[in-house]
Amino acid sequence: MSYVSRGLGLCLMTTTILASGSALASVDDQTDPRVARLDDVVVTASATGVDVRDAPASISVITREDIERQPVQSLAELLGRLPGVTGGISPTGAMSKITIRGLPDNYTLVLVDGRRVGNSRDISYRPDLGRQDLNWISPDMIERIEVVRGPMSSLYGSDAMGGVINIITRKIAPTWRGSANTSYTWAEDSQRGDAYQLGVNVAGPITDTLGLRLGATYARTNADEVNISGSNGTGGVVNKNLNGVLNWAPIQNHNFSFEGSYGLEEPLAPKTLVPDRNGVLVPQGAFGSKTERTNFRASHEGKWSFGDTRLDIYRNAFTNKAMGAYGGAGEFEEWIVDGLLNFEKNFIWRHKFALGGQYREEQLTNTDTVGTVPVDFNGNVVSGATLKGDTAAIFAEDQITLRETLLLTLGARLDSHHRYGEHFSPRAYLVWHPAETWTIRGGVSKGFRAPSLKENSAGAATNSGGNGCRGLIGMVARDKNGNPLLDGAGKPITYTSGSCWMTGNPDLKPEESTSYEVGFSYDGANYRFGATYFLTDFDNKIQYAPLGYYEGRWWTKNENIQRARTKGLELTGQASLPYDLTLRGNATWMIEAKNLDTGANLITTPEWSGFASLDWRATERLGLMLSAQYTGEQLSGGATLTNSHTEFDLTTAFEASDTVTLRAGITNLFAEKISGTSGDGYYSPGRRFFVGLTTRF
């Protein structure tokens, strides 16, 4: 059956791309309210809203209908279906993380309504032990998700070197409205954990000048009841989220907004116990730690005679409630002030200007990794488990209408980092419509990523059991004069195996990138297709490098020692077929994602990946969708980690009334199995079934 399903998936995706298209759910027929339309305005690719066809970047949109179509345990499952995006095909491990155009997950900035979500990576013992910060907003409150592929440092600064994910929430309606949804998912294999979700969202006016929105979600995925190493099992997770927004419009053209949110993510472990690094039996597979997130925000939006303004002051905080077997504690807090001014002027050409600034303070406490060694590799005494930093920035953008069919976007941002000084990030992007249905686009941009608080601190050291110490093998310990150190038997001290300390480096430089892309698209009445080629070179890549034997310990240290390159091709397609059928799809060819100095792959990523769906509107109230997701061979350091595979999903939605929608379906329809997954973060739960209900009131 796996060969049949793989062949069907390749056929479906190839037919879609060659015969049609556009990016998954980024555009669609204007008569179909379920997806974004050609005239939709997107707000992430520029400092002001712009028509999706004029966007100065490669952008895709996931609509509310896509989110509601089937139960989504993580938004990564949806994001992984977009061109140029990989990951989201496993609930834990490397392939649970969303990566854009071959760059690791920490190169992607996550926003909600244009504001930073924050980053919980460093409150865990290691960044890879934490989940990606994608699920801190109730799915029932999401209107759409905009994904920009490629560096956006000219607008958003550090962390946007690979791309941006912007989660856009629903607005408060002029009348009270609400919705509730619930779903239940169970596996054909009774040993696999089931999952269920419940979400409620209400919004409406309190007075003529006050509006309120409240949302809550409870989602639980139970852990598998199988042996982890032998049967590819995984732990579960519980997500609880609360959110409230109060809008106040005391006078015309001015709106004040106050928001508060709370989230709790708690891992659930399978029943299997395995020894930890200290030999203590602990539950295996409880991926991540018990993490609590709180957010508070105050904003003002105003329309003035000279333009529009927005001012945000907000705080994001993460607390690691349980650091697993290590017994430490982790907290991260950031305060951000954002300001933006938009206005238009006509001289020679029409200009849409944006001027803005940002100030950000961050503080990290991690008693499990910061200050855990009494003396660092330089012999300095390490005290305290708290690190602090701040960044200030100004940016400007000019969208120039050279002709009605030719648009040029110029932008730049200047960041001033407390440790790394000033960094300038410019970009230029051109969009040309040579005919009504054709678009040619391309641009060049600079990006950067400042080292995190842990990466730039010599006192932030993580103990490795051996996997992170391989570069030390054969190294001889030496004194300050370069002479070999001898052991008690008079032999040179040489690293052969065992643990080491992986530490940060206060002398690091920011990673820098230069990215180029060029593409075209055709947007006809019945057929759409497009292609984009991208290439990114970046320098000062941060990598752990062997350091040596200091202060009685073996060390590796973050260094700027390597260059890297990613390049690839993104293909998209869509066709409106007879009998109310719509075929959509995309494919990504990751031509290269390598460290140019060592030849190693940057991340675990497939050379080819793709997604396709066939939608059938059987009646006005009944819809069916058959989708296929193809993931090619996973390569890492030249070794094949898993086979190529295609998973099919079959979903249906029935509008029982104007206010009630029933959903049901089968995921992994042909029970495709993934080989070579043990220990590599890949998960093959087999065939699953789900039912769901959404009601609007």
N, C-alpha and C positions, 0 to 999 in steps of 0.2 A: 504493500500500500504506500510506503514512503516514496518509491520511485514514481508511482502514479501521481501522488499529490505534488511531488517536486516538478514533474513535467507539466502538470496542469497550471501550477503557479507560474512557472517560467513562461508558458504560453500566454497566460492571461496578462502578465506584466509586459511582455514584449509586444503583444497586440495593442495594448493600451498606448504605449509610448510611441510606437511607429504610426499609429492611426490617428492620434489625437493630441490633446492637451494642455493641462496646466497643473500647477502645484496642488498637492492634496488639500482640498477644501480652501484653497486660497482665493479662487474665483469660481463662479458657476453661473448657470442660467438665472436671469433675474426673476423668472417666474417661480423658482424653487426657493421658498423661504428658509429651507433647512440649512443652507450654506451661505457663505459670504458672496456678494455680488460683485460684478465688475466695477461698479461705481462706489464700492465701499472705501471708506477712508481709514488708513492705518496711521498709527501715531508713534511707532517705535523706530522707524527707519530715519526719521528726521525730527527736528525740534518742534515742528508744527505738523498738523494733520495733512495727509496727502493722499490722492487717489492711488490705489494699489498698483495701477499700471505705471504711475509716475514715480513710484518709490525709488529713492536713490540707494538701493541695496537689494540683495536677494532676500525676499520675505515670504513666509507662508503663514496662513491663518487656519487655526483649528476652531471650528464654530461650536456653538452651544449644542447643536444637534449631534455633532461628532462625540461630544462628551457624554451626552445622554444615551447614545445608541446602545451601549452595553456597559456593564459595571466595569469601572476602571479602578484597580487597587492602587495605582500610582499614575499620575499624569505622564510619567515617563513612557508608559505603554503607548499613549497617543503620540507623543513627541517623536518616538522612535520610528514612526511611519513616514516622517517627512523626508524630502530629499536632503542629502548632506548631513543627516542626523543619524547617529547609531546609538544603540543601547536600549534600555527599557524592555528587554526580552527576558529578564530574570528579576525576581523580587529582591535578590541580595547579590553582593559581589560586584566585580568590575562591570558586568553587562547590565546591572541595574542603573548605572549612571548614564545620563545623557551626555554625549559628546558631539561636538559640531565640527565638521570638516577635519576630523583626525586629531583634534586637540583634546587633552584631558578635561574632565568635568569642571575643574576649578578655573578654566579659561572662559567659562560661560557665566554671564551675569543674569541673575533671576530678579525680576521686578514684579510688583503688583501695582497696577495703575501708574506705571512709570517710576515707582519708588522702590528702593532696594529692600529686599526681603531680609538681608543679613546672611551670615555664613556660619554654620555650626560645625564645619570640618574640624576645627582645632580644639573642640571641647572633648573629643574622643581621644583614646590613647594614641591611635593613628588615624589620619584622615580617611583611609580606606575602610575603617570600621564604622563610619557614620553614613547615614543615608543622605541623598541629595535633597536640598531644601526646595522641593517642588510641591509638597502637599500640606502647606500651612494655611491654605485657603479652602473653604468649603466648595466642592465642585458645584453645588447647587447655586452658588453665588457668581459663578463665572459666566460671562457673556461670550468671550472668545479668548484665544491665546495667540499672540503674534510672536513669531520666531524669526529673528534676523540672523542670517548666516554670514559670518565674516566679521573682522574687527570693527568695533564701534567705539573705540577709545576717544575719538574726536568729540563724541557727545557724552559718554558715560565714564571715561577714564579707565583706571585699572580694573581688572576682572572681566572686561568685555573684549578681551583679545581674540576670543574664538567666536563670540556671538552673544546675542541677548534673547532671553525668553521673558516676554511681558504678558502677565496674566491680567486681563481686563475684566473688571467686575461689573455686575448689573447696576444700572442707575436706579434711583428712587423714582417710582412712578407718581403721577399726580393723583392717583386714586389707590386705595389699599389693594394690594395684590400679594399673592403668596403661592408657594408650591411646596410639595413634599414628595420625596421619592424614597423608595426602598427596593432592595434587591437581595437575592440569595444565589450563591454559586456553589456548586458541589462537583466533586470529581468522580469520574467513573471508577477510579481506584480508591477504595474506601480508606486507604492509609494516608491519602493526601488531605490536607486541611481544607475545610470549607471556608467560605467568606460571606459576610453580609454587611450591608450598608444601610444607613438611615440618615436622611438629610431634610432639613426644614429651612425655608427662607421666606420672610415676610418683609414688606416695605410699603410705605405710604406716608401721607401727610399727617402731622399732628395738628398744626395750625396752618394759616396761609403762608407763614414764613419758616416753619419747621417741618423737616422730613426725617423719617427714621427707617433704618434697615437693620434687621436682625437675622442672623443665620447660625445654624448649628449642624454639625455632622458627627456621626459615630460610625466608624468603619473598623471591622475586625477581620483579619485573615488568620485562621488557626494554623498552628504549626503542624508539619507532617509527623506522622507516627511511624517513622522508618529509620533505619540505620543511616547516618549521614554519609559516611564514606562509601558504603556499599550500594546505596540505592538512590543517591542524588536527591536527598531530602533537603528541606529548608525550614528555617524558623518562621514564625508568624509575626504579626504586628497589630497593635491597636492604635488607631488614630482618633483623637477627639479634638474638635475645633469649635470655637465660639467666636463670633465677630459681630460688632455693632458699629453703625455709622450714624451720626446725627448731622444733618445739614441745616444751616441757618442762613436765610437770605433776607436780612433786615431791610435792604433797599435794592432797587433794581440794579442789575449788572454786577452785584457783589454777593459772593457766597462764601460762608465760613463752614468748614467741615471738621468734625472731631470723630476720631475712630479709635477703637480699642479692640484687640483680638488676643485670644489665648489658645494655645495648642499644646497637646501632650501626645508624644509618640513613645509607645512602650513596646519593646520587642517581646515576643513569645517564643520560648525555646522548645524544640522537640524533646521527647522523653529520653533520648539517648544522652548519656554522660560520657565525656572524654576528659583526659587530664589536660590541665592548662600548663603554662610554662613552668609553674612551680610544682607540678605533679598533683594538684588538687583537682578532684572531679567536679566539673562544671557542665551545665547544659551547653551543647554545641548547636550552633545555628541561630542563636538569638542575635541576629545581625544588628549592630548598633547598640546604643545605650538608651536608657530612659531619658528622653529629652523634652524639656519644657520651653515653649517660646511665648514671649509676651511682646506686644507692640502697642505703642500709643502714638497718635499723630494729630496735629492741628494744622489746618491749611486755610489759605485764603485765595480765591480766584476772583479777579476783577477785570471788568471791561472799562477802559478809559478812552478819552478822546485821542490819545496818542498810541494806544495799543492794548494788548491783553497781558495780564500779569498772573503769576502763580507763586505763592510762597508756602513752603512746607517746613515744618519742624517735627521731627519724629525720632523715636527711640526703638531699636530692636534689641532684644535680649534673649539669649539661649542659656539654659542651665542643664547640665548633665547630672541627672538625679542619681545615677548608679553607674560607676565606671567598671562594671563587670567584676572580674576577679582581682582587679588591680587596687581597688579600694580608694581611689583618688576622687577628685571632684573637678568639674570644669564649668566655667562660666565665660560667656562672651557678651559684651555690651557695646553698642555703638549709638552715638547721637549724630544726627545729620540735619543740616539746614540747607535747603535747596531754594533757589530763586530763578525765575525765568520771565523774560519780557519778549513778546512777539509783536511785530508791527510790519506794515507794508509801505513801500515807497516806490514811486515811478521816476526813474531818471535813466534815460537811454533804454533800459529794459525794466520790466516789472520785477521787483525784489520783495521777497518775504524774509525779513530778518528775525533772528533769534539771538538774544544775549542772555547769558546765565552765569550763575556761580554756585559753588557748593563748598561747604565746610563739613568735615567728618572727623569725629574722634572715636577711637576704638580702644577697648581694654579687654585683655584675655587673662583669665586665671585658669591654670590647669596644674593641679598638684600632683598629677601622675607623670607629667613630662617636663614641666618647667621647674628648674631648681632641684631636680631629683639627684643630681650629682653634686657633691660638695665643692669640687674644683673642676673647672672646664679644661679643655685641651691646652689652653695657654697658661694654666696654673692660677687663673684668677678664681677667687672664692665666689661661689654662686649662692645668692641669698634671695629668698622671695620667689613666689610662683605667679607673679602678675607682670604682664607686659602691657605697654601703652604706646599709642601712636596717633598721629593726626595728619590730615591732608586737606589742603585748600585748593580750589580750582576755579578758573573762569573759562568760558567757552563762547564761541560765536558761530553762527551758521547763516548762510545766504543762499536761498533758493531763487535762482535767476531764470526767468522765462525769456530765453533768447529769441525764440519764436514759439508760436502756439504748439508746435510739434517738437520743440527742442528745449530741454530743461537742463540746467547746470546747477549742481549743488556744491558749494564750497564750505568747508567747516574746519575748525581747529579748536583745540583745548590745551590749556596750560595748567598742569598739575604741579603743586609744590608739596613735596613729601617731607615729613619731619626728619627723615634720615637720608633720603636720596635726592633732595633738592628739586629743581625744576625739570619737568619733562613736557615736551611739545609734541602733540599728536594731530597732524593735519589730514585732510582727505579731500578728494575731488571726485565727483561722480556725474556722468552724463547719460541722459535718457533721451532717445530720439524715436519718434514715431514716423517713419518714412511713408506709411500708409495707415489708414484708419485701424486696420486689424493687426499691424505689425509693430513690434517694439524691439529696438536694439539698445542695449545698455552696457555700461562698463565703467570701471573706476579704479582708483588706487587709494590706499589708505595706510596710515601708520598706526600701529597698536603697541601697547606696552602692558606689562603686568609687574607691579611692585611686589617684592617678596613679602610674604605674610609675616606677622609678628613672630611666629615660631621659626620660620625659615631664616630670619635675620638675627636670631638670638643664640649666642654660644651656650647659654644656660638652658636651652630647650633641647633636651636629649632623650631619645627613645631607645630602649634596649632592644636589640634584635637577637633572636635565637640562632641566627646563622644565615638565613636567606638574604638579609641585607648586608652581609659582611663578605660576600664572595669575592669582591674586588681586593680584599686584603690577603687572600691566599698567596702564600709564598713571600710575603713582605717581612723584612727583618727589622726589628725594633732598634732604633739608634738614639744616641744622646744628642745634645745640642750641637756637638762638633761633628756629627755624622758618623761617630764610631759605633759599631754594633754593641748592643747591650747583651750581657751574658746571663744565663740562668745559673742555678746552684751547681750544676755539673760543668760549668765553664763553656757551654755551647750557646751560640747566638739564639736569642728569643725570636722565634719565627711563628707567624700566624699560620695554622693549618686548619683549624676548625674552632667552633665555639661561638660565644656571643661577642657583641661589640656595641658601642654606643653611636647612634646616628644623631648628629647634632646640627644646629643651625650655624649661620655664619654672618656676623655683623658687617662684613666687608663685601657682601653681595651687591651686584648691580641689577637694576630692573631688566627683565626680559623685554626685547624689542622685536617688532615684526613689521614687515612691509608686505601688503597683500594686494594682489591684482585679480580682477575678475572681468569677464566679458561674456555676454549672453544675448540671446534673442528669444522672442516668443511670438506666436500667432494666436490671435483671439478672435475666431470666427463665430458665427451663430451656432454652429453644430460641432465644430472641431477646434481644438486648441492644443498646441504643443509648444515646447520650449526646451532650451538647453543652455547651461551656464558652465563655463570653464573657470576654475579658480586656482591660484597659486599663492602660497604664503611662505616667505622666507623669514626665519627669525634667529636672532643672535642672543648670546648670553643666556642660553638655556640653563636652567637650574637643575642640577643632578647631584645625587650623592656620589662623592668620589673618595677613594681610600685616603686616609690621612696618616695613620700610623699608631704607634704605641706611646701614649703620653699619660702621665700621672697614674701609672699602674693599670691603664685600660687601653683596649684597642678602640680606634675611632674611625668613623667615616664622617664626612662633612659636606654640606651643601656648597657647591662651587659653580661659578659661571664658566663652564669649560667647553660648552658644545654649541654647535649650530644645528638647525633642523629645517626641514621643508615639508610642507604638505601641498599636494595638488590633486585635483580630481575633476570629474565631470558629473553634473547633475542633469538628469533628463526628466521631463514632466509631460503628461498627456491627459486628454479628456475627450470623450466623444459622446454626443447625444444620438442614441440609436432608436430604431423603430420600437414600437410596443412599450413606450415609456421606460426604456432602459438607458442607463447612463454608465459609461465605463470611464474610470479614472485610474491613474497610476503614476508612479515615479520610480526611478532607479538611480543609484549613485555608484559610480566607479571611482574608488579611492586609488588613484594611480600611485601615489606615494605618500607616506607618512613616516618619515625616517629621521633619525639622528644622523646628520651628515658626517660626523666625526667617527662614530662607532659603527654605523650601518644598521643599528638595531631599530626596530619599529618603535614609534613613540608610544603607542598604546595598543591594546588588543582591539583590533578593528577589522571588519571584513573588507576584502577587496571589492566585492560586489554586494549590494543590498538593494531591496526594492519592495514596493507595496502596490497592490492593485485592488480595486473593488468594482463589483458590478451591482448597481442599484436597480431595482425594479419597483416602480410605483404601481402595484397591482390594481389598487383602487384608490380613491381619494383618501381613504382612511387606513389602508394597509400597504406597508412597504417591506421589501426584503432586500438584504444585502449579503453577497458572497464576497469575502475578501481573502487575500493571500499576502503573506509577508515572507519574503525570501531573505535569508541571511547566508552569505557565502562563508567559505572557510575562514576561521578565525586564526590569524597568524600573530605570533609574538616571538621576536628574536629568531625568526626562521623556522620555528616549530609549529606544526598544525595542532591547534588545541581542540578543535571540534569540526565535525563535518558540515558541509552546506546542507541547508534544510529549508523547507517551506511549510508554514503552518497556515491552515485555512480556518476561517471563522464564518459561521452562518448565523445571521441575526434577523429578527423581524420585529416590527413595531406596529401596533394596531391602536388607532385612536377610537376607543370605545365610545367617547363622547367629546364634546368640546373641552372638557376639563380633565379627562382621564385617558392616559396612554398606557397600554400594556406592552411589555417587551419580553422577549425570550430568545434563546439562541444556544448554539454549541460553539465552543472555542476549541481550537486544535481538532478540527472535524475528523481528520484521518489518523489521529493519535500518533502524530509524527514524533519519533524519538531522536534525541541528540546524542551522538556518540562522542567519547573523548571528553566528557564534562567533569569528571571527578576532580575536585579541587580547583577548578578553573572558573568557578562563578557562573556556570551555565545551569539552567534549570529546565527540566522536561517533565511537567506534571501530568502529561497525557491529556485525554479528552475530558472536557468539563462542560457543564450545563448551567444555564442561569435563567432566572425569571426576575422580572422587575415591574414596578408600578410607579408612575408619576401622576400626581394629581395637582391641578392648578385651581386656585380659589381667589 
